[in-house]
């Protein structure tokens, strides 16, 4: 064995074959068990005297770690504590997170990770992942080789260029933390093996002047490179990464709107690739829409859908809903007429300032002929709601309070169960809050939000608010793709994942959540994975046939328990 260690699967169990000794064992988070190493293991691995005498069980370690975590004074301090633990002991980290996933998901990922990314260059202590910069494209191959991973060693890669990080924008090289956090969710939620994933940041410069003027900033020090040179760098990266890791699914994360759509369109027909900001967001929102339609006893074909904030996420939602409508037998041209998208300039109109990816949803002047407007020549949200009388109102605008009381009451006048989804993150940017929406609709609104909200008491009913968290869908998609070695991820595969999430909720009583809770994440991810496998097999995308998907998906899910040790 040329490496210090390797993890092999044998008879349904993980075996850690360890060739290194002493401090090298304790410094390898994938094999380090800390105080859980037995006396015999300590002797065989050269650890005698390097640990306190007492041997602890994994369960005892978890209790100790959670107690320490609970005493941290802030969410950022908790994030740093968990990150440090992940750097020491990967299995223990994931055991703690999976046992407390609803509590810890907002700490290891959004929203807390946004604070950590902003301070990345100041708290940097141990590199995770691969750093590739546009000034050295010839170094890509060497960097991939330096990872120590071979062609069959990586199942999943998450990559960012850090331009569109969460709600905080361009964060330069610090965006690498979003790829690490995303992969942590894949592992905790879907059991993708932590030794078979790879985080990558593409450092193409930054337009963030605070970073460029910060002496501690660790990224390349120039403005973002764009145009042909940027595209050539992306092309080189895709060529190198798919050549080096031919089996890996490539996940694009937090690219700016224009680049995100363009890159996905460029490569999705050729490689197994996925963009969570577009496809993952669309998938979980569509799941909420499907559940809401079921609860309102209506049909998708009957919906009039207004999307306030028709960027990459909003348009991605529209496309997925459109595809499902067409699959249900609705003529595509007719289905297109059921969508109304608004950008920061108002309603998308033919001949107006519309980006390429928005153009299919732009309305003609004939469509708005005779409309009553608040301001002549301006087609704002209130005008669209008044004239379209939507059944579904989706917010991806990051405009706080955009769903005002008059707008919501106007909508509710024309539909028995208005479906309203203020999805913008963080909470300070939400288009409305659930308590107001329920009050303005007398409890009739069916709601999903982007941020978590506590239940709302109205009258004698407690309303549990669905959070359209992408974590409900992207981990399961990744797991399903890996299990069947899907060659591509199509819109129909995403739609199957959405249906699986929507079907996972059986409680249809008044006030019940439209979506599963985070406590169900492992189960939901497995259900999504099975749906993805089955759809991929129907479409001929599966390169590995599964004859018993439920059992095989379950067996494929890594469990955070210490592997057996084989000293070599």
C-alpha positions in Angstrom: 0.0 0.0 0.0 1.6 3.3 -1.1 -0.6 5.6 1.0 -0.6 6.0 4.8 -4.0 4.4 4.9 -6.9 3.3 2.8 -10.6 2.6 3.6 -11.9 -0.5 2.0 -15.4 -2.1 2.0 -15.5 -5.8 2.9 -18.6 -7.9 3.8 -20.6 -4.7 4.3 -18.1 -3.2 6.7 -15.6 -0.4 6.5 -12.0 -1.6 7.1 -9.3 1.0 7.7 -6.0 -0.5 6.5 -3.4 1.7 8.3 0.3 1.8 7.3 1.3 5.0 9.2 2.2 5.1 12.9 2.2 7.4 15.9 1.4 11.1 15.4 0.6 10.5 11.7 -2.4 8.4 12.8 -3.6 11.1 15.1 -3.1 13.7 12.4 -5.3 11.8 9.9 -8.9 12.8 10.6 -10.4 9.9 8.5 -8.7 7.2 10.7 -8.1 9.0 14.0 -10.3 7.7 16.8 -8.7 9.6 19.6 -9.5 8.2 23.0 -11.6 5.4 21.4 -8.5 3.5 20.3 -8.3 0.3 22.3 -5.1 -0.6 24.2 -4.3 -3.2 21.6 -4.8 -0.7 18.8 -2.6 1.8 20.5 0.2 -0.7 20.8 -0.1 -1.8 17.2 -0.2 1.8 15.8 2.6 3.2 17.9 0.3 5.3 20.0 1.4 4.1 23.5 1.7 7.1 25.8 0.2 9.5 23.2 -3.3 9.4 24.6 -4.8 9.4 28.1 -5.1 5.9 29.5 -8.9 5.7 29.6 -10.6 4.2 26.5 -13.9 5.9 25.7 -16.7 4.6 23.5 -17.9 6.6 20.5 -21.1 7.3 22.4 -19.2 8.7 25.3 -17.1 10.9 23.0 -20.3 12.2 21.4 -21.7 13.2 24.8 -18.5 15.0 25.8 -18.3 16.8 22.4 -21.9 17.9 22.6 -21.4 19.3 26.1 -18.4 21.3 25.0 -20.2 22.5 21.8 -23.2 23.7 23.9 -20.9 25.9 26.0 -19.6 27.8 23.0 -20.9 31.5 23.2 -22.1 32.0 19.6 -23.0 30.2 16.4 -19.7 31.3 14.9 -17.8 29.9 17.8 -19.8 26.7 17.5 -18.9 26.6 13.8 -15.2 27.0 14.6 -15.4 24.3 17.3 -17.0 21.8 15.0 -14.6 22.6 12.1 -11.6 22.0 14.4 -13.1 18.7 15.5 -13.7 17.7 11.8 -10.0 18.4 11.2 -9.1 16.0 14.1 -11.7 13.3 13.9 -14.0 13.0 10.9 -16.1 10.1 12.1 -16.8 11.7 15.5 -17.7 15.0 13.8 -20.3 13.3 11.6 -21.7 11.3 14.4 -22.3 14.4 16.5 -23.8 16.2 13.5 -26.1 13.4 12.4 -27.4 12.9 15.9 -28.2 16.7 16.2 -28.8 17.5 12.5 -31.7 19.9 12.9 -29.8 21.9 15.5 -26.4 21.8 13.8 -27.3 22.2 10.1 -27.6 26.0 10.4 -24.2 26.0 12.2 -22.1 23.9 9.8 -23.9 25.4 6.8 -26.1 28.4 6.1 -26.5 30.9 7.7 -23.5 30.7 10.1 -21.1 29.6 7.4 -21.6 33.0 5.7 -19.9 34.7 8.7 -17.0 32.2 8.6 -16.5 32.8 4.9 -16.3 36.6 5.4 -13.5 36.1 7.9 -11.8 33.2 6.1 -8.4 34.7 5.6 -8.2 35.7 9.3 -9.2 32.4 10.8 -7.5 30.2 8.3 -5.7 27.3 10.1 -5.8 24.1 8.1 -6.4 23.9 4.3 -9.3 21.7 3.1 -9.8 21.0 -0.5 -8.0 22.2 -3.6 -7.2 25.7 -4.5 -6.9 26.5 -8.3 -6.2 29.9 -9.6 -6.7 31.4 -13.0 -3.2 32.8 -13.1 -1.8 29.2 -13.1 -4.1 27.0 -15.3 -1.1 24.7 -16.0 -1.1 23.8 -12.3 -4.5 22.2 -12.3 -3.2 18.7 -13.2 -0.4 18.9 -10.5 -3.0 20.0 -7.9 -5.3 17.1 -8.7 -2.4 14.7 -8.5 -1.3 16.2 -5.2 -4.7 15.4 -3.7 -3.6 11.8 -3.5 -6.9 10.7 -5.0 -6.9 8.3 -7.9 -9.5 7.9 -10.7 -11.7 5.6 -8.7 -11.3 7.4 -5.3 -13.8 10.3 -5.8 -17.6 10.1 -6.2 -18.5 13.8 -5.7 -16.8 17.2 -6.3 -18.2 20.5 -5.2 -16.6 23.6 -6.8 -17.2 27.3 -6.5 -15.7 30.5 -7.9 -17.1 32.3 -4.9 -18.8 35.2 -6.8 -22.3 34.5 -5.5 -21.8 33.2 -2.0 -25.2 32.9 -0.2 -26.6 36.4 0.3 -23.2 38.1 0.7 -21.8 38.0 -2.8 -18.2 37.9 -3.9 -15.9 36.4 -1.2 -12.9 35.4 -3.2 -10.8 32.5 -2.1 -12.8 32.3 1.2 -15.6 30.6 -0.8 -13.8 27.3 -0.4 -15.6 27.0 2.9 -18.9 26.8 1.2 -17.7 23.7 -0.7 -16.5 22.1 2.5 -19.8 22.9 4.2 -21.9 21.6 1.3 -20.0 18.3 1.3 -20.5 18.0 5.0 -24.3 18.2 4.4 -24.0 15.5 1.6 -22.2 13.3 4.1 -24.4 13.9 7.1 -27.7 13.9 5.3 -27.1 11.2 2.7 -24.2 9.1 3.9 -21.9 9.8 1.0 -18.5 8.6 2.2 -16.4 11.5 3.5 -13.2 10.0 2.1 -14.7 10.0 -1.4 -15.5 13.7 -1.8 -13.4 16.7 -2.9 -14.0 20.5 -2.3 -12.5 22.9 -4.9 -12.3 26.6 -5.2 -11.6 28.4 -8.5 -9.8 31.6 -7.6 -10.5 33.9 -10.6 -9.8 37.1 -8.6 -12.3 39.2 -6.6 -14.2 42.5 -7.1 -14.5 42.8 -3.4 -12.4 45.8 -2.6 -12.4 45.1 1.1 -10.7 41.8 0.4 -8.2 43.3 -2.1 -7.2 45.9 0.5 -6.9 43.5 3.4 -3.3 42.6 4.0 -4.4 39.2 5.4 -6.3 38.2 2.2 -5.1 34.8 0.9 -6.5 34.9 -2.7 -5.0 36.2 -5.9 -4.9 40.0 -5.7 -6.7 41.4 -8.8 -10.2 42.0 -10.0 -12.2 39.1 -11.3 -11.2 37.8 -14.7 -14.2 37.6 -17.1 -14.9 36.8 -20.7 -12.9 34.5 -22.9 -10.1 33.9 -20.4 -12.6 32.9 -17.7 -14.4 30.6 -20.1 -11.1 29.0 -21.1 -10.2 28.4 -17.5 -13.5 26.7 -16.8 -13.1 24.6 -19.9 -9.6 23.6 -18.8 -10.8 22.8 -15.3 -13.7 20.6 -16.6 -11.4 18.8 -19.0 -8.8 18.1 -16.3 -11.3 17.1 -13.6 -13.3 14.7 -15.7 -10.1 13.2 -17.0 -8.7 12.7 -13.5 -12.0 11.6 -11.8 -14.2 10.2 -14.6 -16.8 8.7 -12.2 -17.3 11.8 -10.1 -20.5 14.0 -10.1 -19.5 17.7 -10.5 -21.6 20.1 -8.4 -21.3 23.8 -9.2 -22.0 26.1 -6.1 -22.6 29.8 -5.7 -21.5 31.0 -9.1 -22.9 34.4 -10.2 -26.3 34.2 -12.0 -25.1 34.7 -15.5 -22.2 32.3 -15.2 -24.2 29.7 -13.3 -26.8 29.3 -16.0 -24.3 29.4 -18.8 -21.9 26.9 -17.3 -24.7 24.4 -16.5 -26.2 24.7 -20.0 -22.7 24.3 -21.5 -21.8 21.0 -19.7 -25.0 19.3 -18.6 -25.5 17.3 -21.8 -21.9 16.0 -21.7 -21.0 15.2 -18.1 -22.7 14.3 -14.8 -23.1 17.8 -13.4 -25.5 19.7 -11.2 -26.0 23.2 -9.9 -27.8 23.4 -6.5 -28.6 27.1 -6.8 -30.6 26.4 -9.9 -31.7 22.7 -9.8 -31.6 22.1 -6.1 -33.6 25.2 -5.3 -36.0 24.4 -8.0 -36.4 20.8 -6.8 -37.2 21.6 -3.2 -39.6 24.5 -4.1 -41.4 22.4 -6.6 -41.7 19.7 -4.0 -43.4 22.3 -1.7 -45.6 23.4 -4.6 -46.7 19.9 -5.4 -47.6 19.3 -1.7 -49.5 22.6 -1.5 -51.5 21.7 -4.7 -52.3 18.4 -3.2 -53.5 20.1 0.0 -55.6 22.7 -1.9 -57.3 19.9 -4.0 -56.4 21.6 -7.3 -54.3 20.6 -10.3 -51.0 21.9 -11.5 -52.6 22.7 -14.8 -54.9 25.1 -13.1 -52.2 27.3 -11.4 -51.3 30.8 -12.3 -47.8 31.3 -11.1 -46.0 34.6 -10.3 -42.3 34.6 -9.6 -41.0 37.7 -8.0 -37.2 37.6 -8.5 -36.8 35.8 -11.8 -33.0 35.2 -11.5 -31.3 31.8 -11.8 -33.2 30.3 -8.9 -36.6 31.8 -9.9 -36.3 30.8 -13.6 -35.0 27.3 -12.5 -38.2 26.9 -10.5 -40.3 28.0 -13.5 -38.6 25.6 -15.9 -39.0 22.6 -13.6 -42.7 23.3 -13.0 -43.1 23.8 -16.7 -41.5 20.4 -17.5 -43.8 18.7 -15.0 -46.9 20.4 -16.6 -45.8 19.2 -20.0 -45.2 15.6 -18.6 -48.8 15.7 -17.4 -50.1 16.4 -20.9 -50.3 20.2 -21.0 -49.2 21.8 -24.3 -45.9 23.5 -23.7 -47.0 26.8 -25.3 -50.1 26.8 -23.1 -48.1 26.0 -20.0 -45.8 28.9 -20.7 -48.7 31.3 -20.4 -49.2 30.3 -16.8 -46.0 31.9 -15.7 -45.3 35.6 -14.9 -41.8 36.6 -13.9 -40.6 39.8 -12.4 -37.0 41.1 -12.2 -35.8 44.2 -10.4 -37.2 46.2 -13.3 -40.6 44.7 -13.0 -42.5 42.3 -15.2 -40.4 40.5 -17.9 -41.5 42.0 -21.2 -40.5 41.2 -24.7 -38.3 44.1 -26.0 -37.3 45.1 -22.4 -34.1 44.5 -20.6 -34.2 40.7 -20.3 -31.3 38.3 -19.8 -31.0 35.3 -22.1 -32.1 32.8 -19.5 -35.2 34.9 -18.7 -36.3 35.4 -22.3 -38.5 32.3 -22.6 -40.7 33.8 -19.8 -41.0 37.3 -21.1 -44.6 38.4 -21.9 -45.7 40.2 -25.0 -47.3 43.6 -25.0 -50.5 41.9 -26.0 -50.5 39.9 -22.8 -50.7 43.1 -20.7 -53.0 45.1 -22.9 -55.7 46.8 -21.0 -54.1 46.3 -17.6 -54.9 48.7 -14.8 -51.6 50.0 -13.5 -50.6 52.0 -10.4 -48.0 53.9 -12.5 -48.3 54.3 -16.2 -45.7 52.2 -18.1 -44.6 50.3 -14.9 -45.6 46.7 -14.4 -44.8 46.1 -10.7 -45.7 43.2 -8.4 -49.0 44.8 -7.2 -50.1 45.3 -10.8 -49.3 41.7 -11.8 -51.1 40.3 -8.8 -54.2 42.5 -9.5 -54.4 41.6 -13.1 -53.2 37.9 -13.2 -54.9 36.8 -9.9 -52.2 34.2 -9.2 -52.8 31.0 -7.3 -49.1 30.7 -6.5 -46.8 33.6 -5.5 -43.1 32.8 -5.2 -40.4 35.2 -3.9 -36.8 34.9 -4.9 -36.1 38.6 -5.0 -34.2 39.3 -1.7 -36.5 42.3 -1.4 -37.6 42.4 2.3 -41.3 42.9 2.7 -42.1 42.8 -1.0 -45.2 40.7 -0.3 -47.2 43.5 1.3 -50.5 43.3 3.1 -52.5 44.9 0.1 -50.8 42.5 -2.4 -51.5 39.4 -0.3 -55.1 40.4 0.5 -55.7 41.1 -3.2 -54.4 37.6 -4.1 -56.5 35.9 -1.3 -59.7 37.5 -2.7 -59.5 35.3 -5.8 -58.2 31.9 -4.5 -59.4 29.8 -1.7 -56.0 28.5 -0.6 -53.3 30.9 -1.8 -49.8 29.3 -2.1 -47.3 31.8 -1.0 -43.5 31.2 -0.8 -41.2 33.9 0.5 -37.9 32.1 -0.2 -35.2 34.7 0.1 -32.5 34.3 2.6 -31.5 35.3 5.2 -34.7 36.1 7.2 -34.0 39.9 7.0 -34.5 39.6 3.2 -37.7 37.5 3.2 -40.5 38.9 1.1 -42.9 38.4 4.1 -43.1 36.5 7.4 -45.5 33.6 7.9 -47.4 35.2 10.8 -48.4 38.1 8.6 -49.3 35.9 5.7 -51.6 33.8 7.8 -53.1 36.8 9.5 -53.8 38.5 6.1 -55.4 35.4 4.6 -57.3 34.3 7.8 -55.2 31.2 8.0 -55.8 30.1 4.4 -52.3 30.5 3.0 -50.2 27.5 2.2 -46.6 28.6 3.0 -43.0 27.6 2.5 -40.1 29.8 3.4 -36.4 29.9 2.6 -35.4 30.6 6.2 -36.6 28.6 9.3 -39.5 30.0 11.1 -41.2 28.9 14.4 -44.8 27.6 14.3 -47.5 30.2 14.2 -50.5 30.2 16.5 -53.7 31.5 14.9 -57.1 30.9 16.5 -57.1 27.3 17.6 -54.6 26.1 15.0 -50.9 25.8 15.1 -49.3 26.3 11.7 -46.0 24.5 11.1 -44.0 26.4 8.5 -42.2 24.4 5.8 -38.7 25.4 5.1 -37.7 25.0 1.5 -34.2 23.9 2.4 -32.2 22.5 -0.4 -30.7 20.0 2.0 -34.0 18.1 1.6 -33.1 17.3 -2.0 -29.5 17.7 -3.1 -27.9 15.1 -0.8 -30.4 12.5 -2.1 -29.7 13.4 -5.7 -26.0 13.0 -5.1 -26.5 9.6 -3.4 -28.8 8.3 -6.1 -26.4 9.4 -8.9 -23.4 7.8 -7.1 -25.3 4.5 -6.5 -26.3 4.0 -10.1 -23.4 5.9 -11.7 -25.8 8.1 -13.7 -24.1 9.6 -16.7 -26.2 12.8 -16.6 -28.7 14.6 -14.4 -31.8 15.5 -16.4 -34.7 17.7 -15.5 -36.8 14.6 -15.3 -34.4 13.2 -12.7 -34.8 16.4 -10.6 -38.6 16.2 -11.0 -38.5 12.6 -9.7 -36.6 13.8 -6.7 -39.2 16.6 -6.1 -42.0 14.1 -6.2 -40.2 11.9 -3.7 -39.9 14.8 -1.2 -43.5 15.9 -1.7 -44.7 12.3 -1.2 -42.8 11.9 2.0 -45.3 14.1 3.9 -48.5 12.2 4.8 -50.0 14.7 7.3 -52.5 16.9 5.3 -54.3 18.4 8.3 -54.8 22.2 8.7 -51.5 23.7 9.8 -49.3 20.7 8.9 -46.0 21.5 7.2 -45.8 21.1 3.4 -42.3 19.6 3.7 -40.5 17.1 5.9 -38.5 18.4 8.9 -34.7 18.3 9.1 -34.9 15.5 11.7 -36.0 13.2 8.8 -33.1 14.2 6.6 -31.4 10.8 6.4 -34.6 9.0 5.5 -35.7 11.7 3.0 -32.3 11.5 1.3 -32.6 7.8 0.9 -36.1 8.1 -0.6 -34.9 10.8 -3.0 -31.9 8.6 -4.0 -34.2 5.6 -4.7 -36.4 7.9 -6.9 -33.3 9.2 -8.7 -32.0 5.7 -9.4 -35.4 4.5 -10.7 -35.7 7.5 -13.0 -32.1 7.2 -14.2 -32.7 3.5 -15.1 -35.9 4.4 -16.9 -34.1 6.9 -19.0 -31.1 4.7 -19.7 -28.7 7.0 -17.8 -27.7 4.4 -15.2 -24.3 2.9 -15.8 -24.8 0.5 -12.9 -28.1 -1.4 -12.7 -29.7 -1.8 -9.3 -32.1 -4.7 -9.0 -33.1 -3.8 -5.5 -32.8 0.0 -5.2 -34.1 0.4 -1.7 -31.7 -2.2 -0.2 -28.8 -1.1 -2.3 -29.2 2.6 -1.5 -29.5 1.8 2.2 -26.3 -0.3 2.0 -24.5 2.5 0.2 -25.1 5.0 2.9 -22.0 5.5 5.1 -22.6 5.4 8.8 -20.6 7.5 11.2 -19.1 4.6 13.2 -15.4 3.8 13.6 -14.2 1.3 11.0 -12.4 -1.9 11.9 -8.7 -1.4 11.9 -6.2 -3.6 10.0 -2.6 -2.7 10.8 -0.4 -3.1 7.7 
